[in-house]
């Protein structure tokens, strides 16, 4: 009697493990697409303005040093350590967001009633990002052109959403 139960449990854990690996891979790819998009956006904007890596340097300074040392672009000596640390942290955050989005969309694929909630959650999360930046990061907003940061995040969210949309093309959202 134990053999069939063991075989069933083993098969069930393999299926669950396979789904978990699929979701985590999908989330990692979505997060990497998003990170690459926003990194390219920052690099292009900063190169065009004539001060390479200024945006990730300023955001990294605000994140890791609490905003001390936020100076206008003409007076900043870019520290590649801060730029790399911020980029890695940004990548990690997008990886986690991609994994969360992948799991939530997989759940919504099986229950269409959850789809609208997932969509609303991402809209509210974007609003929280903007509201949090406005409330808590005022020095950063004075040092950077905040519309470019907001637009970069929206483009990155679009890249993640586009990738996940293709992966979950059969998903139906019921209000």
Secondary structure, DSSP 8 states (H G I E B T S, - for coil): -HHHHHHHHHHHHHHHHHHHHHHHHHHHHHHHHHHHHHHHHHHHHHHHHT-TTHHHHHHHHHHHHTTTT---GGG----HHHHHHHHHHHHHHHHHHHHHHHHHHHHHHH-THHHHHHHHHHHHHHHHHHHHHHHH-HHHHHHTTHHHHHHHHHHHHHHHHHHHHHHTTT-----
